Amino acid sequence: MMNEALAQTDPEMADVLTRELDRQQNTLVLIPSENYASKAVLLASGCIMTNKYAEGSPGKRYYNGCELVDRAESLAIERATELFGCDHVNVQPLTGAVANMAAYDALLEDGDTILAMELNHGGHLTHGHPLNFSGRWYNCISYGVTRDAEVIDYDQLRSLAREHQPKLIVAGASAYPRIMEFERFREVADEVGAYLMADIAHVAGLIVADEHPDPIPHCDVVTTTTHKTLRGPRAAIIMCRQEHAQAIDRAVFPGIQSGPQMHVVAAKAVAFKEALSPDFKEYQHQIVLNAKAIAQSLMDQGFRLVSGGTDNHLMLVDLSDKGITGRDAADRLEQAGICVNKNLVPFDTQSPVVTSGIRPGSPAVTTRGMKEPEMTLIGELMARVLDAGDDAFVIAEVREKVRELCERFPIYTDL
Ligand SMILES: Cc1ncc(COP(=O)(O)O)c(C=O)c1O
């Protein structure tokens, strides 16, 4: 990918990209929203369709010369429909945040009430954070997890729904290690006459591989990013029941976006083809096994996991009894070549920039081909670093072991 044209035109940027490839190769990426897209997806993301304007949809464009971008978008639509089993899909959203914005815009008026998951309990910014468009344009009420089991409090969900009569309930999270029971959300939505939307940005890959319950039969609208467990390009899609199709399409264009990024739409089509393969199912199954193995390894080393483990691709490690904040833990792990993100834990007393936890996950290391023995080792290495204080010797020793592990499981060998 790092071809001569780039090196000649912009040696400085070529050098940055070479070093980023080296960083990705020699780091254990445990950020659960990151992954290594295939070479085919990377190539499509950087393809000649970046040159093409294509406002509109296949067969109904505002520009000429769209025959082949129409084909690319139709392939993405056909494959996403088959993959998720949805009535209708819009494959143009640029990001997960934009997909959520369009979904709310299609279903709601400004000021309407949304009931969504509390950010501190695992929800996303676009689920009602006061500084985000969601919290500013809509009246957002939050449900959370129980104090004891740290799983979604469906009783609280029901009583908040009865009290606030939301027009939309959002089921979905960025940092929730357990499965979401979409039928229970549907029961509550039906009781109060609300629309139900699932934001499956994190667990989309698990869902299409039957490793997580399927929201499609229960939801009016389902949004997802395409770059996390789904392992496609950095973007999103919106699926919906037929009755919402026109409103969703209009909300995306001309409501929010103008020209779609057709190179990324092409890359989404490639990713959906990959996700339809039997290999992808195996990959998702291994993601879950691997997450459970990291979780077990960390618990064996004395770490407390929110809700006591994981059902999916990620876990939340509560460090509050370890004398280290999430921020310091993530920084220290990075020195040892292990890349995680700091994260709030439920009922956290720290601020979102400090936090009491970290959120490790298995999608990227599973793409490298690692299995349970490597996950157990990763848990042990993390524990050594987190228990080491500022001991530079331990950090250097772990850094070396991480490098060896990364060398055994290379990425993009022919780039
Ligand atoms: C649940 C959820 N929804 C939406 C998004 C937003 O995706 P993007 O970063 O592409 O805007 C994220 C990203 O982390 C997410 O976790």
The ligand as an SDF file (V2000), in Angstrom:
LIG
                    3D

 16 16  0  0  0  0  0  0  0  0999 V2000
  -22.5060    2.1690   20.4260 C   0  0  0  0  0  0  0  0  0  0  0  0
  -21.8320    3.1570   19.5100 C   0  0  0  0  0  0  0  0  0  0  0  0
  -22.5910    3.9080   18.7030 N   0  0  0  0  0  0  0  0  0  0  0  0
  -22.0460    4.8080   17.8690 C   0  0  0  0  0  0  0  0  0  0  0  0
  -20.6870    4.9960   17.8020 C   0  0  0  0  0  0  0  0  0  0  0  0
  -20.1400    6.0750   16.9250 C   0  0  0  0  0  0  0  0  0  0  0  0
  -19.3790    5.6410   15.8810 O   0  0  0  0  0  0  0  0  0  0  0  0
  -18.3840    6.6610   15.1250 P   0  0  0  0  0  0  0  0  0  0  0  0
  -17.1770    6.7690   15.9600 O   0  0  0  0  0  0  0  0  0  0  0  0
  -18.1770    5.9930   13.7970 O   0  0  0  0  0  0  0  0  0  0  0  0
  -19.1310    7.9580   14.9890 O   0  0  0  0  0  0  0  0  0  0  0  0
  -19.8510    4.2230   18.6080 C   0  0  0  0  0  0  0  0  0  0  0  0
  -18.3820    4.4030   18.5410 C   0  0  0  0  0  0  0  0  0  0  0  0
  -17.6410    4.1180   19.3680 O   0  0  0  0  0  0  0  0  0  0  0  0
  -20.4390    3.2820   19.4950 C   0  0  0  0  0  0  0  0  0  0  0  0
  -19.6980    2.5530   20.3380 O   0  0  0  0  0  0  0  0  0  0  0  0
  1  2  1  0
  2  3  1  0
  2 15  2  0
  3  4  2  0
  4  5  1  0
  5  6  1  0
  5 12  2  0
  6  7  1  0
  7  8  1  0
  8  9  2  0
  8 10  1  0
  8 11  1  0
 12 13  1  0
 12 15  1  0
 13 14  2  0
 15 16  1  0
M  END
$$$$
